[in-house]
């Protein structure tokens, strides 16, 4: 599923490896896909930048309901 120009409502991460989430407007909570550790960190940072600066994001959610592609 593709999504465009969505507001990031909340973000969450735990100290566990590759466990980061985002609450995206009208989509709900979605986990960041299990890419590399750096990939998860980079996407999480993008989501936080979008939230902190009131920007929207676009991207793709895979069949497992995980964010696999993200554009700021």
C-alpha positions in Angstrom: 0.0 0.0 0.0 1.3 3.4 -0.9 0.5 6.5 1.1 1.2 10.2 0.3 1.4 13.4 2.3 0.5 12.0 5.7 1.2 13.6 9.0 3.2 11.8 11.6 1.1 11.8 14.8 3.5 9.9 17.1 6.7 7.9 17.1 8.0 5.2 19.4 11.1 3.1 19.8 12.3 0.7 22.5 15.9 -0.2 23.4 15.5 -3.4 21.5 17.2 -3.8 18.2 15.2 -2.6 15.2 12.0 -1.9 17.2 10.7 1.5 16.0 7.1 2.5 15.2 5.2 5.4 13.8 1.6 6.5 14.2 0.7 7.9 10.7 -2.5 9.9 10.3 -5.4 7.8 9.0 -3.2 4.7 8.8 -2.4 4.1 12.5 0.6 2.5 14.2 3.0 0.8 11.8 6.4 -0.8 12.6 9.4 0.2 10.5 10.4 -2.7 8.3 13.2 -5.0 9.5 15.9 -3.5 7.2 19.4 -3.1 8.5 19.8 -1.6 11.9 21.0 1.7 10.2 18.0 1.6 7.8 15.5 1.4 10.8 17.4 4.2 12.5 17.4 6.4 9.4 13.7 5.9 8.8 13.0 6.6 12.5 15.0 9.8 12.3 13.1 10.9 9.2 9.8 10.3 10.9 10.9 12.4 13.9 12.1 15.2 11.7 8.7 15.2 10.0 6.9 15.3 13.3 9.1 17.9 14.8 8.8 20.2 11.8 5.2 19.6 10.9 6.1 18.0 7.6 4.3 15.2 5.8 5.7 11.9 4.7 5.0 9.5 1.8 6.0 5.9 1.4 5.0 2.2 1.1 3.6 -0.3 3.6 4.2 -4.0 2.8 2.0 -7.0 3.2 3.2 -7.4 6.8 2.0 -3.9 7.5 5.5 -2.5 8.0 6.9 0.7 6.6 9.4 -0.3 3.9 9.9 2.9 1.9 9.8 6.5 3.2 10.1 10.0 1.6 10.2 13.2 3.5 
